[in-house]
Amino acid sequence: MSRVYHLLTESEPFSEYNGGAISRWVANVIRFDDDAIVLAPSSDQSWGFDPLRVIDIPALISHKRLIENGGHYLPWFVRLWMLRGILQPALMALEPGDTVWVHSRPEFAAAITDFVHARGAKLILHLHNSHLVEWSTRVTTAVYADCYVFNSRFLEEEALAKFPNLGQTAVLVNGADEQMFYPSDDLKRQNAVPTVLFASRLVPDKGLHIFMDAMRILGERNIPLQGVVVGSSGFGGSTPTPYLLKMQATTPPNVRFEPYCAGAPLAKRFRESDIYCLPACWNDPFPLTVLEAMASGVPVVASRSGGIPTQLAEGGGLLVARNSVEELTAALAELATNPQRRQVLGREGLASFQRNFTWKIIHNTYRSILASKGLAPVDVAEGQWCVPA
């Protein structure tokens, strides 16, 4: 039986608590299979996988530290040689018909392209961000993937604009776990003072400072709304950055910070909230938290950027201009003072999630892409978003 090796990034432990979006994507998609193996810098048992299906590559952690401490200035051929020495030993069991699915790292794919194909296996490069277009052409043209997978149409179009002859591509969006993220028993439940949740990495790109400014204005206007910030600068309760410390030191009275959480505790925070807010200041490709809010029946207020408009294309929230405190303030005020509007948007988002974004739907199209091996389109059942192009 052929196997699929999912290669995570050097910064991505395979862990529900300490890992990030890629760890969550892989764990939820391959939980339906028994032919997938995870390669990660480190792991724990929080996802409940058989330890035989998870291979740790601790040398990736050392490589990460090297790059962070000036290694990015090394000549490309030296870095390529180093990555080959790290990654190829973990793939020695590779056989004809297997697939190596590389997540977010064009340089990893470039390092193992020849090795994978020499063994009769296929290589898929899955972009969860804009790394493909951000790397130099010299690096990206060293990759010969059998299929390039993008987690949003936005990322695919961005890549094809720079590399029009890229080859076989597919869009495979993110999802959310409907067994964990689901609405409260009564969708009409409302807090006496509406609660708006900001749950994300607490970094400038996610727009925490925009959220803080909007909440400060709402407080000055005496609009009843309680802000709750959940997260950390990284994952797993990482050390606060100067940016985060500044946000905490200048918190308006109508906002409180709560500790980082993931999994079931985070899902509970969504169910306890009336609004979810993500004023991203960058082209956020397809944020998981927006889908988790939709799965929880919680209306979303988010930036009109990246893949977010696609997530809300069938309803579920309000879109605002990126970096616009004024538009964010107005949208939050509208929902804070209009419980009926919140209910309508929450139901729209839940229905859209159930049609398009459950992990089972995402998994079905993932299997379709694997069946094609990046060589030919396959039929995809109605309701699935990822179609090989």
C-alpha positions as a printed Julia matrix, in Angstrom:
389×3 Matrix{Float64}:
   0.0    0.0     0.0
   1.37   3.41   -0.94
   2.05   5.92    1.81
   1.89   9.69    2.14
   4.66  11.44    4.08
   3.6   14.84    5.42
   6.66  17.0     6.01
   6.01  19.86    8.42
   8.1   23.02    8.73
  11.06  23.48   11.08
   8.83  25.66   13.31
   5.86  23.3    13.51
   5.76  20.68   16.27
   3.13  18.02   15.64
   1.14  18.96   18.71
  -2.37  20.22   19.43
  -1.11  22.68   22.06
   2.36  23.63   20.82
   1.74  23.34   17.09
   0.16  25.82   14.72
  -2.2   25.82   11.76
  -0.21  23.31    9.71
  -0.09  20.8    12.55
  -3.85  21.21   12.96
  -4.48  20.81    9.23
  -2.42  17.62    8.98
  -3.85  16.03   12.12
  -7.45  16.64   11.08
  -7.07  15.59    7.44
  -5.09  12.38    7.92
  -7.05  11.17   10.94
  -9.36   9.51    8.4
  -6.46   7.5     6.91
  -4.0    4.82    7.97
  -1.52   5.33    5.13
  -0.08   8.69    6.23
   3.13   9.4     8.16
   4.06  12.73    9.74
   7.6   14.11    9.69
   8.07  16.95   12.18
  10.86  18.6    14.18
   9.19  17.32   17.36
   5.9   15.84   18.49
   3.83  14.73   21.46
   0.81  12.47   21.91
  -1.8   15.25   22.09
  -3.26  14.4    18.67
  -3.65  10.74   19.68
  -1.76   9.28   16.71
   0.06   5.95   16.77
   3.7    6.86   17.54
   4.76   4.65   14.61
   3.06   7.15   12.28
   5.1   10.11   13.51
   8.82  10.58   12.84
  10.71  13.31   14.68
  13.55  15.11   12.87
  15.27  17.04   15.69
  17.96  18.27   13.29
  15.28  20.59   11.87
  15.27  22.45   15.19
  19.04  22.95   14.96
  18.64  24.09   11.38
  16.02  26.63   12.47
  18.38  28.06   15.09
  21.19  28.25   12.55
  19.04  30.19   10.09
  17.82  32.53   12.83
  21.41  33.26   13.84
  22.77  34.29   10.46
  22.55  31.06    8.51
  20.24  32.69    5.98
  23.35  34.43    4.61
  24.9   31.12    3.62
  25.08  30.4    -0.12
  22.02  28.62   -1.43
  23.93  25.5    -2.47
  25.26  25.16    1.09
  21.78  25.41    2.58
  20.5   22.94    0.01
  23.25  20.49    0.93
  22.41  20.87    4.64
  18.71  20.27    4.07
  19.41  17.17    2.0
  21.47  15.79    4.87
  18.61  16.44    7.29
  15.6   15.33    5.24
  16.76  12.43    3.08
  17.59  10.06    5.99
  14.0   10.44    7.23
  12.72   9.31    3.82
  14.85   6.21    3.32
  11.75   3.98    3.45
  10.26   5.8     0.46
   9.0    3.41   -2.24
   7.55   3.74   -5.76
   3.99   4.99   -5.56
   4.51   6.88   -2.3
   3.97  10.64   -2.03
   5.92  13.24   -0.1
   3.62  16.13    0.8
   5.77  19.15    1.75
   4.04  21.89    3.73
   4.94  25.57    3.16
   8.66  25.13    2.49
   9.8   25.47   -1.17
  13.38  25.03    0.03
  12.53  21.63    1.55
  10.93  20.57   -1.72
  13.95  21.8    -3.69
  16.31  19.81   -1.44
  14.51  16.49   -1.91
  13.05  16.8    -5.44
  15.65  14.59   -7.13
  15.73  12.09   -4.26
  11.95  11.64   -4.21
  11.64  11.18   -7.96
  14.61   8.83   -8.12
  12.7    6.54   -5.78
   9.64   6.54   -8.02
   7.62   8.65   -5.61
   5.64  11.86   -6.16
   6.25  15.28   -4.66
   3.49  17.71   -3.69
   4.24  21.2    -2.39
   1.4   22.62   -0.29
   1.54  26.39    0.23
  -0.18  27.72    3.35
   1.37  31.16    2.79
   3.16  33.27    0.15
   6.59  31.65    0.54
   6.64  30.43   -3.04
   6.49  33.94   -4.48
   8.64  35.46   -1.71
  11.6   33.18   -2.4
  13.99  34.02   -5.19
  13.27  32.52   -8.6
  16.53  30.58   -8.35
  15.14  28.67   -5.4
  11.61  28.1    -6.62
  12.68  26.95  -10.06
  14.73  24.22   -8.38
  11.47  22.59   -7.3
   9.86  20.08   -9.66
   6.66  19.23   -7.85
   4.08  16.93   -9.39
   1.4   19.24   -8.01
   1.36  22.61   -6.26
  -1.44  22.85   -3.72
  -2.62  26.19   -2.32
  -4.86  26.73    0.68
  -6.79  29.49   -1.09
  -7.57  30.7    -4.58
  -5.85  33.93   -3.57
  -2.51  32.14   -3.08
  -2.88  30.17   -6.31
  -3.53  33.31   -8.35
  -0.62  35.08   -6.64
   1.75  32.23   -7.55
   0.53  31.87  -11.13
   0.98  35.6   -11.69
   4.69  35.18  -10.96
   5.11  31.64  -12.35
   2.55  31.25  -15.18
   4.1   27.93  -16.22
   4.07  26.48  -12.73
   2.4   23.25  -13.79
  -0.35  21.25  -12.11
  -2.06  23.2    -9.33
  -4.97  22.68   -6.94
  -6.75  24.65   -4.26
  -7.28  22.8    -1.0
  -8.81  25.01    1.66
  -8.69  24.72    5.44
 -11.44  23.35    7.63
 -12.65  23.08   11.2
 -13.63  20.19   13.46
 -17.41  20.11   13.82
 -17.08  17.65   16.72
 -15.17  20.29   18.69
 -16.39  23.6    17.27
 -20.19  23.75   17.31
 -22.84  26.28   18.37
 -24.12  26.7    21.88
 -27.33  24.79   22.59
 -29.35  27.92   21.98
 -28.23  30.06   19.06
 -30.47  32.81   20.43
 -28.4   32.98   23.63
 -26.94  36.43   24.15
 -24.62  37.78   26.83
 -26.05  40.73   28.77
 -23.07  42.68   27.45
 -22.06  41.22   24.08
 -18.6   39.64   23.99
 -16.24  39.96   21.03
 -13.45  37.39   20.88
 -10.02  38.02   19.38
  -8.32  34.6    19.28
  -5.17  34.36   17.21
  -1.43  34.77   17.29
  -0.9   38.09   19.01
   1.32  39.65   16.36
   1.01  42.82   14.24
  -0.08  40.88   11.14
  -3.24  39.73   12.9
  -4.23  43.31   13.74
  -4.44  43.19   17.52
  -3.55  46.91   17.67
  -6.41  47.71   15.26
  -8.79  45.76   17.48
  -7.55  47.59   20.59
  -8.02  51.0    18.97
 -11.56  50.12   17.85
 -12.49  48.84   21.31
 -11.1   51.99   22.91
 -13.35  54.14   20.68
 -16.38  51.95   21.41
 -15.73  52.35   25.12
 -15.53  56.11   24.79
 -18.88  56.06   22.97
 -20.42  53.95   25.76
 -21.33  51.14   23.35
 -21.67  47.99   25.48
 -19.16  45.43   24.22
 -16.63  43.34   26.12
 -13.45  42.35   24.3
 -11.64  39.12   25.14
  -8.15  38.46   23.76
  -6.95  34.84   23.75
  -3.58  33.76   22.41
   0.13  34.36   22.56
   2.87  35.67   20.32
   3.45  32.16   18.99
   1.92  28.85   20.02
   1.72  27.05   23.33
   2.0   30.15   25.48
   5.25  31.45   24.02
   7.26  34.32   25.52
   5.58  37.73   25.06
   7.15  40.01   22.47
   7.67  43.78   22.92
   4.59  44.29   20.72
   2.43  42.09   22.94
   3.75  43.67   26.13
   2.83  47.09   24.74
  -0.68  45.91   23.87
  -1.14  44.51   27.37
   0.18  47.71   28.97
  -2.26  49.89   27.0
  -5.36  47.71   27.26
  -8.6   49.73   27.3
 -11.03  49.05   30.18
 -13.44  47.09   27.97
 -10.83  44.49   26.95
  -9.29  41.68   28.99
  -6.53  39.21   28.16
  -6.93  35.5    28.86
  -4.25  32.77   28.66
  -3.43  30.93   25.46
  -5.57  27.86   24.87
  -6.23  25.4    22.07
  -8.59  22.56   21.25
 -11.66  22.09   23.43
 -10.97  25.07   25.75
 -10.7   27.36   22.71
 -13.9   25.93   21.25
 -15.66  26.73   24.53
 -14.46  30.34   24.28
 -16.04  30.6    20.82
 -19.37  29.26   22.11
 -19.32  31.8    24.94
 -18.77  34.7    22.52
 -21.22  36.79   20.5
 -18.78  38.04   17.82
 -15.41  36.95   16.48
 -12.98  39.61   15.22
  -9.88  39.24   13.03
  -8.76  42.59   11.55
  -5.78  41.07    9.73
  -3.23  43.58    8.45
  -1.86  41.29    5.74
  -3.23  38.96    3.08
  -4.16  36.21    5.52
  -4.54  33.2     3.19
  -7.31  31.2     4.92
  -7.3   31.6     8.73
  -8.57  28.64   10.7
 -10.14  30.8    13.38
 -12.63  32.31   10.94
 -13.85  28.81   10.08
 -13.95  27.84   13.77
 -16.13  30.86   14.47
 -18.45  29.92   11.61
 -18.65  26.33   12.9
 -19.6   27.77   16.31
 -22.4   29.88   14.84
 -20.58  33.09   15.78
 -20.67  36.05   13.36
 -17.3   37.27   12.1
 -15.9   40.75   11.57
 -12.67  40.49    9.57
 -10.5   42.23    7.02
 -11.29  42.2     3.33
  -7.95  40.65    2.4
  -6.29  37.41    1.36
  -8.63  34.43    1.43
 -11.01  35.81    4.06
 -13.6   37.09    1.53
 -13.8   33.56    0.11
 -14.45  32.15    3.56
 -17.37  34.54    4.05
 -18.61  34.43    0.44
 -21.84  32.67    1.44
 -22.47  34.8     4.51
 -21.44  34.69    8.12
 -19.83  38.04    8.74
 -18.92  41.6     7.89
 -15.8   42.58    5.95
 -13.88  45.78    6.65
 -10.97  47.49    4.95
  -7.55  46.42    6.13
  -5.96  48.76    8.71
  -9.19  50.77    9.04
  -9.99  51.45   12.68
 -13.02  53.46   11.56
 -14.6   50.61    9.56
 -13.85  48.07   12.25
 -15.39  50.3    14.92
 -18.53  50.76   12.84
 -18.91  47.02   12.13
 -18.44  46.05   15.77
 -20.88  48.75   16.85
 -23.47  47.46   14.39
 -23.29  43.92   15.73
 -22.95  44.98   19.38
 -26.26  46.84   19.19
 -28.18  44.49   16.9
 -28.67  40.98   18.33
 -30.97  39.97   15.46
 -28.24  40.8    12.95
 -25.8   38.68   14.94
 -28.2   35.74   14.87
 -28.73  35.98   11.11
 -25.0   36.15   10.36
 -24.24  33.35   12.81
 -26.73  31.03   11.13
 -25.42  31.95    7.68
 -21.87  31.18    8.72
 -22.82  27.86   10.28
 -24.69  26.77    7.15
 -21.77  27.76    4.92
 -19.35  25.88    7.14
 -21.45  22.73    7.02
 -21.64  22.91    3.21
 -18.01  23.67    2.54
 -15.53  23.47    5.38
 -15.86  20.33    7.5
 -12.66  18.3     7.64
 -14.45  15.38    6.02
 -15.17  17.52    2.95
 -11.56  18.73    2.88
 -10.31  15.16    3.3
 -12.36  13.9     0.36
 -10.74  16.37   -2.0
  -7.31  15.74   -0.49
  -7.81  12.1    -1.5
  -8.89  13.24   -4.98
  -5.66  15.18   -5.41
  -3.65  12.17   -4.25
  -5.53   9.93   -6.67
  -4.51  12.21   -9.51
  -0.86  12.2    -8.3
  -0.67  15.65   -9.8
  -0.95  14.23  -13.32
  -4.59  14.61  -14.32
  -7.8   16.18  -13.03
 -10.29  14.01  -11.21
 -13.99  14.41  -10.55
 -14.79  16.0    -7.22
 -18.12  15.58   -5.48
 -20.42  18.57   -5.19
 -19.72  20.72   -2.15
 -15.96  20.25   -2.21
 -13.79  23.26   -2.77
 -10.49  21.81   -4.0
 -10.35  20.98   -7.66
  -7.09  20.17   -9.48
  -6.7   22.85  -12.12
